[in-house]
Structures are given as C-alpha cells and as structure tokens.
Amino acid sequence: MSRRWESLKKTTRERGYIGASGYLASKALRLVRTGTLQPPNTIAANLELWSRYDWSLHGEEWTKDAEWRASLVREILEPNIPVGSRVMEIGPGGGRWTEPLAKRAVRLSVVDLTPECIRLCKQKFSSFSNISYFVNDGKDLSFIPPNSIDRVWSFDVFVHIQSPDVENYIAQIAGILVTGGRGIIHHSANGINKTGWRSDMTTKAMVEMCSRYGLSVLEQFDSWGGGHFHVSNHSTGKTTDIVTLFERKHSSSNQN
C-alpha cells in the first residue's frame, strides 16, 4: 500500500472517522489556497470544503484591492441590477456581494449549499428586511417560484461547480427568470485548472447550455474599464475565468 494510504489508516485509527474527515478537509483547504488541489468539483466536495472554510474575512481575501472591488460594483453589478429588481444570488459565501445587491433589490433571495454561509449572512445582514435565505443541496432551486426573478447574480461560485451541475442550474434559472430577466454568472473559461480549484466549465459550454434552455447570451467578458480591470489573474497572461451575461427573451422551452 502507498505511504498516503497508510497515513490515512493511521489517522482514522487515532482520530476516528469524523476526525479523519476533518483532517482531510483541512488538507484540502490548504491545497485550494496553494492552488494544488485537483478537481473534480463535486457537490459533496464543495460542501465539505466550504463548510470548514475560515470565513472570517467574508470572502474579501479574493478581492484584489479596493479599486478593483469598487469598479466591479460600479461597472458590472450596478448597470445589470436595476434598482427595484427581484434578485437571486447563488453562493453568497461570506456575503462579499450581498450588501450592494440588497441595496438595489426590492427582494433578494440568497441561496447557498453551505449552512454556515447562510448563518453568517443572516447575522451580517440582520438589518436588511428584504433578504430571504435558503440552504439548498447544490442543485435544487424549486423553492423559487417560476417567473419570479428579474436578475440572477453569482460571482466566484460557478468557477468551482462541475459542468453537469452548472447545466442543471441553468435549466432551472430559465424557468425562474421573467421574460426579459437576466443572469450574470462568473465561471471558468477554459476547463479544469487546479489554480483556484477551477471546474471543467468553458466559455463555449455556457453558450451552448444557455441556448438549450431558451436563454440568449448577450455578452461574455473577462475585463472591464477599458481593460484595466480583469476578472481573473492576468499576471500569467492567461484568462482562467469569464463573466457571462444572458437574458430570457421568451418563455423557457426547457429542452432536454
């Protein structure tokens, strides 16, 4: 047997199954932070990972700087989330984008796979009366009524979700959005990349998924502000992520 397997067996004997699971999760967190964890990004793996994540910085550890953050709100979030919109945010994490969304939304539905994230958001945004919170199973949105959402927002979330699970969400979003409703989703651009634990999603795959479910892609971009700000790290000269803006123009066909 391999040295790693023997080490795991020893950890299990010493700490029990739960202790061993926690040990593995902590190892996974370190690997994510150092960019050496290899996908697949399963729902179970995401739940385990983000349930044990240290959310004390509320996700701001992924913010490049204050200028970058302000530009994203000013040039992406605000122009695409009209004041008075009914908004759904998928994967708020520690609430990194929830406040600017809540300030513009007449009603904000916040959905996360991780109960701890929802608990933190409830605590952080307790003064807001227009937010509803939902813990889901990483694939179900049936608790959101059809034709009831004007805008869907998700940033730094779909980059970690496998393409079959992304497609499941897209199929449901098509029915949740009103005609003319839009989605703004940040996801992987070029498939699996262990840097940042990126999933197998691609720019082309998102276009194809949207088309299958009656959604029209309006724009896909990886920078804004005349190219001054980038969605992913361009220090390597490579684009790892993309933002897709899509719209429901007609009644959803939900073709399979």
C-alpha positions as CSV (number, residue, x, y, z in Angstrom):
1,M,0.0,0.0,0.0
2,S,1.1,3.6,-0.6
3,R,2.5,5.7,2.1
4,R,-0.5,8.1,1.8
5,W,-3.0,5.2,2.4
6,E,-1.0,4.0,5.4
7,S,-1.1,7.6,6.8
8,L,-4.8,7.8,6.3
9,K,-5.4,4.5,8.0
10,K,-3.3,5.6,11.0
11,T,-5.2,8.9,11.2
12,T,-8.5,7.1,11.1
13,R,-7.4,4.7,13.9
14,E,-6.2,7.7,16.1
15,R,-9.0,10.2,15.4
16,G,-11.9,8.1,14.3
17,Y,-13.9,8.6,11.0
18,I,-15.1,12.1,11.8
19,G,-11.6,13.2,12.9
20,A,-10.1,11.8,9.8
21,S,-12.7,13.6,7.6
22,G,-11.8,16.8,9.3
23,Y,-8.2,16.2,8.8
24,L,-8.7,15.5,5.1
25,A,-10.9,18.7,4.8
26,S,-8.1,20.8,6.4
27,K,-5.6,19.3,4.0
28,A,-8.0,20.1,1.1
29,L,-8.3,23.7,2.3
30,R,-4.5,24.1,2.3
31,L,-4.3,22.6,-1.2
32,V,-7.0,25.0,-2.5
33,R,-5.2,28.0,-1.1
34,T,-1.9,26.9,-2.7
35,G,-3.5,26.1,-6.0
36,T,-2.5,22.4,-6.0
37,L,-5.9,20.7,-5.4
38,Q,-7.0,18.8,-8.5
39,P,-10.7,18.8,-9.4
40,P,-13.4,17.2,-9.9
41,N,-15.5,19.8,-8.1
42,T,-18.4,17.6,-6.9
43,I,-21.2,18.9,-4.8
44,A,-20.1,16.8,-1.9
45,A,-16.5,18.1,-2.2
46,N,-17.7,21.7,-2.3
47,L,-20.0,21.2,0.7
48,E,-17.1,19.6,2.7
49,L,-14.6,22.2,1.7
50,W,-16.7,25.4,2.2
51,S,-18.3,24.2,5.4
52,R,-14.9,24.0,7.0
53,Y,-13.5,27.2,5.4
54,D,-12.5,30.1,7.6
55,W,-15.0,32.8,6.5
56,S,-13.7,35.4,9.0
57,L,-12.7,37.7,6.1
58,H,-16.2,37.2,4.5
59,G,-14.6,36.3,1.2
60,E,-12.7,39.5,0.8
61,E,-9.5,37.6,0.7
62,W,-10.3,37.0,-3.0
63,T,-10.6,40.8,-3.6
64,K,-7.6,42.1,-5.5
65,D,-7.9,45.6,-4.0
66,A,-10.4,48.3,-3.1
67,E,-10.3,49.9,-6.5
68,W,-11.0,46.6,-8.2
69,R,-13.9,45.9,-6.0
70,A,-15.4,49.3,-6.4
71,S,-15.0,49.0,-10.2
72,L,-16.8,45.7,-10.3
73,V,-19.8,47.1,-8.4
74,R,-19.9,50.3,-10.4
75,E,-19.3,48.8,-13.9
76,I,-20.8,45.3,-13.7
77,L,-23.2,44.9,-10.7
78,E,-25.0,48.2,-10.8
79,P,-25.6,48.5,-14.6
80,N,-27.0,45.0,-14.6
81,I,-29.0,45.0,-11.4
82,P,-31.6,47.8,-11.7
83,V,-32.9,49.4,-8.5
84,G,-36.2,47.6,-7.5
85,S,-35.3,44.3,-9.1
86,R,-36.2,40.9,-7.7
87,V,-32.8,39.3,-7.4
88,M,-31.4,35.8,-6.6
89,E,-27.8,35.4,-5.5
90,I,-26.4,31.9,-5.8
91,G,-23.5,31.2,-3.4
92,P,-23.0,34.4,-1.3
93,G,-20.3,32.7,0.8
94,G,-19.4,35.3,3.4
95,G,-21.6,38.0,1.8
96,R,-19.0,39.6,-0.3
97,W,-21.5,40.9,-2.9
98,T,-24.7,40.6,-0.9
99,E,-24.8,44.1,0.5
100,P,-24.7,46.0,-2.8
101,L,-27.3,43.6,-4.2
102,A,-29.6,44.1,-1.2
103,K,-29.4,47.9,-1.5
104,R,-30.6,47.7,-5.1
105,A,-33.1,44.8,-4.8
106,V,-36.7,45.1,-3.7
107,R,-36.3,41.4,-2.8
108,L,-33.1,39.4,-2.6
109,S,-33.2,35.6,-2.4
110,V,-29.8,34.3,-1.2
111,V,-29.1,30.6,-1.9
112,D,-26.1,28.6,-0.7
113,L,-25.1,24.9,-0.4
114,T,-23.3,25.6,2.9
115,P,-25.4,26.2,6.0
116,E,-22.6,28.1,7.7
117,C,-22.5,30.7,4.9
118,I,-26.2,31.2,5.3
119,R,-25.9,31.6,9.0
120,L,-23.1,34.1,8.6
121,C,-25.1,36.1,6.1
122,K,-28.2,36.2,8.3
123,Q,-26.0,37.5,11.1
124,K,-24.2,40.0,8.9
125,F,-27.3,41.4,7.1
126,S,-29.8,41.2,10.0
127,S,-30.7,44.9,9.5
128,F,-32.0,44.2,6.0
129,S,-35.7,43.2,5.8
130,N,-35.7,42.4,2.1
131,I,-33.5,39.3,2.1
132,S,-34.7,35.7,2.2
133,Y,-32.2,32.9,2.9
134,F,-32.2,29.3,1.5
135,V,-29.9,26.4,2.1
136,N,-30.1,24.0,-0.9
137,D,-28.4,20.8,-1.9
138,G,-26.2,22.2,-4.6
139,K,-28.6,21.6,-7.4
140,D,-32.2,22.4,-6.5
141,L,-34.0,25.8,-6.9
142,S,-37.6,24.6,-6.8
143,F,-38.3,26.8,-3.7
144,I,-38.1,29.8,-6.0
145,P,-41.4,30.3,-7.9
146,P,-41.4,30.3,-11.7
147,N,-41.3,33.7,-13.4
148,S,-40.5,35.5,-10.2
149,I,-36.9,36.7,-10.6
150,D,-35.6,39.7,-12.6
151,R,-31.9,39.1,-12.1
152,V,-29.6,36.2,-11.1
153,W,-26.1,37.1,-9.8
154,S,-23.3,34.7,-8.9
155,F,-19.6,35.6,-8.6
156,D,-16.7,33.3,-7.5
157,V,-19.1,30.3,-7.2
158,F,-19.7,28.7,-10.6
159,V,-15.9,28.6,-11.1
160,H,-16.0,25.7,-8.6
161,I,-19.1,23.8,-10.0
162,Q,-18.8,20.9,-12.5
163,S,-20.5,21.4,-15.9
164,P,-23.4,18.9,-15.4
165,D,-24.3,20.8,-12.1
166,V,-24.0,24.1,-13.9
167,E,-26.3,22.9,-16.6
168,N,-28.8,21.8,-14.0
169,Y,-28.8,25.3,-12.5
170,I,-29.1,27.0,-16.0
171,A,-32.2,24.8,-16.8
172,Q,-33.9,26.0,-13.6
173,I,-32.8,29.6,-13.9
174,A,-34.5,29.7,-17.4
175,G,-37.8,29.0,-15.7
176,I,-37.3,31.2,-12.7
177,L,-36.5,34.3,-14.7
178,V,-39.2,36.5,-16.0
179,T,-39.2,37.3,-19.8
180,G,-36.5,39.9,-20.2
181,G,-34.9,38.7,-17.0
182,R,-31.1,38.4,-17.0
183,G,-28.3,36.4,-15.3
184,I,-24.8,37.5,-14.6
185,I,-22.6,34.5,-13.8
186,H,-18.8,34.3,-13.3
187,H,-17.4,30.8,-14.3
188,S,-14.4,29.0,-15.6
189,A,-13.4,29.9,-19.2
190,N,-11.1,27.1,-20.3
191,G,-11.9,24.0,-18.3
192,I,-10.2,22.3,-15.4
193,N,-7.4,24.4,-13.8
194,K,-6.1,23.4,-10.4
195,T,-5.2,27.1,-9.8
196,G,-8.1,28.2,-7.6
197,W,-9.7,24.8,-8.0
198,R,-11.4,25.7,-11.3
199,S,-14.0,23.3,-12.7
200,D,-14.4,21.8,-16.2
201,M,-16.7,24.7,-17.4
202,T,-15.8,26.6,-20.5
203,T,-16.9,29.8,-22.3
204,K,-18.4,27.7,-25.2
205,A,-20.2,25.3,-22.9
206,M,-22.0,28.1,-21.2
207,V,-23.2,29.5,-24.6
208,E,-24.5,26.0,-25.5
209,M,-26.2,25.5,-22.2
210,C,-28.0,28.8,-22.4
211,S,-29.1,28.1,-25.9
212,R,-30.6,24.7,-24.9
213,Y,-32.8,26.4,-22.3
214,G,-34.1,29.4,-24.2
215,L,-31.5,31.9,-22.8
216,S,-29.6,34.3,-25.1
217,V,-26.0,35.2,-24.3
218,L,-25.7,38.9,-24.6
219,E,-22.0,39.2,-23.7
220,Q,-19.0,37.3,-22.3
221,F,-16.1,39.3,-20.9
222,D,-13.1,38.9,-18.7
223,S,-12.2,42.6,-18.2
224,W,-13.9,46.0,-17.9
225,G,-12.9,49.6,-17.5
226,G,-11.2,49.7,-20.9
227,G,-9.3,46.5,-20.0
228,H,-7.9,48.0,-16.8
229,F,-9.7,45.5,-14.5
230,H,-9.7,41.8,-15.0
231,V,-12.0,39.1,-13.6
232,S,-9.1,36.6,-13.2
233,N,-5.4,36.9,-12.5
234,H,-3.6,38.1,-15.7
235,S,-0.1,38.1,-14.2
236,T,0.4,34.9,-16.2
237,G,-1.1,36.3,-19.4
238,K,-3.8,33.7,-19.3
239,T,-7.6,34.0,-18.9
240,T,-8.9,31.5,-16.5
241,D,-12.4,33.0,-15.8
242,I,-15.2,34.7,-17.7
243,V,-18.4,36.5,-16.9
244,T,-21.5,35.6,-19.0
245,L,-24.4,37.9,-19.2
246,F,-27.6,36.2,-20.6
247,E,-31.3,37.0,-21.0
248,R,-34.5,35.1,-21.1
249,K,-36.2,36.6,-24.2
250,H,-39.1,34.2,-24.5
251,S,-40.9,31.5,-22.4
252,S,-38.5,28.8,-21.4
253,S,-38.6,25.6,-23.6
254,N,-36.5,23.6,-21.1
255,Q,-35.4,21.2,-23.9
256,N,-33.5,18.2,-22.8
